[in-house]
């Protein structure tokens, strides 16, 4: 009898915790439809192109024809040298990508979200210039996906609260 009581008590406790699925209703749910109605204008630079493409993929922004919201994004992409070696060359770099973004309701130009997102990555500088450039580019691509993921998560939470 006690074997069944513990799982039953746990099931009741979990149902009372207030957790709700983020994307209830799948692609037709309110959050998914809201994310799909966000217009993402072009963002300046290579990092902007990468972040915009990642955002469009995450938000499903191309899925609807009418935009209800606009996402304005400004990026700060820095690459700085760290770890100076004994021969005065740089042995390590850090790439930082920060985004300041605003979600604007197009109906009344009200700003619903004004926040920042960011991430950084460490890069080893090696003797091959090609390998270092490739590592810098890969780091930028990974950072763009991470920043877009952070933005999409925050927007989904905001749209869920707005329902």
N, C-alpha and C positions, 0 to 999 in steps of 0.2 A: 504494500500500500504506500509506503514512504517513497518507493522508487518512482511512483507516478506523481506524487505530491510536489516534489521539488521542481520537475520540469513544468508542471502546471503553474506553480507560483512564479517561476521565471517568465513564462509566457505572459502572465497578467502584468508583471512588473514592466516588461518591455512595451506592452501595448499602452501603458500609461505614461511613458516617458516623453511623449510629444514629438517623436521623430516622424518626419514625413518624407516621402520620396521626392527628390528634387525635380525629376522629370516625369511626374505622374501623368499618364496619358500618352507617353511616348512622343512621337513627332507631332501629334495633334494636341498635346497638352499646352496649357497657357504659357509656361516658361519657354518651351521650344518655339512656340509661335512668336512670343515676344523677342527672343533672341534672333529669330529669322527676319524680324522686321527692323533690325538695326542696320543703318547705312554706315559703311566705313569708308570715308573719303580717302584719297591718296595721302600717304605720309611721306615726307621728304627723305631722300637718301636711300641707300641700299638697305640699311637696317629697317627703315620705314617700309620698304617694299616687302621685306621678309615678314615683319610683324603684321602688316595688313593682310597678306596672304594667309598667315596662320590664323588671324582673327576671322577672316571670311570662312575658312575651313571649320573652325570651332563653333562659330555662331550659326552657320548655315544661312548666311546673309543672302545668298543668291537664290534661296528657295522661295521667297515671296517677291512679288513685283512692287508692292507698296511699302515704303519706309515710314515707320512711325517714330523712330528715334534716329539720332545721328551720334556717332561716336567720334569725338575729336581727340586725336592723340598727338602728343609732342614727345619726341625721343631725345635722350642724351646718351650718346654712344662714346665711351672713352676706352682707350687702349693705353696703358701706362706700363713703363718698365719697372721691374722690381728685381731685387737680387743681383746687385752688381758683383761681377766676379773679380778676381785678383788682377786680371788684365784689362780692367775697366770696360768690359763688355757686359751687356745685360743677359742674365741667365734665366730670367723668369718674367713673364708679363701677366697683367691682369686686365681682362676685358670686362667692362661694366656697362650694362644696358638698363637705363631707367626710363620709365614712361609716366608722363602725367596725362591723365585722360579724363574726359567729361562725357557723360551720357546726357544728351539734350533731347527733350520731348519736343518734336516738331510742331505739335498742335499749339503750344503756347511759349516755346523757347525757354522752358523751365529746365534748369540743370538738376537732374535726378541723382547723379553721382559725380563727385569731383574727388579723384583719388590718384594714388601713385602705385606703380608696380615696378619691380626690378629684380635683377639677378646679376651675378658675376661668375666669371670662370677664370681659372689659372691656366697659363699656357707656358710650356717649357720652350725656351729658345734653343734651338740646336744648330749645328754647323751648317746644315742645309737650309738655305734661304727659302727654297720651295716648300720644304716641310713645315717651316715656321709659318709661312703665309697660309698654307693649307690648314694648319691648326688654328690660326686666327679666324679663318673663314668658317670652319666647323664650329668653333666656339660661338661666333655670331649667330649662326643658324640655330644652334641649340638654345641660346639665350632668347632669340626671337620667339621660339616656340614656348619657352617657359613664361615669358612675359605675357604672351597672348593667352596662355592658359590661366594665369592669375587674373587677367582682366575679364575673361569669359566667366570664370567662377564668381567673381564679384558682381558682374552684371546679372548672372542667373539668380543670385541671392536677392539682389535688389528687385528684380522683376517678380520673384516669388513673393516677397513681402508686399509688393504693390497690389497683388491680386485681392 
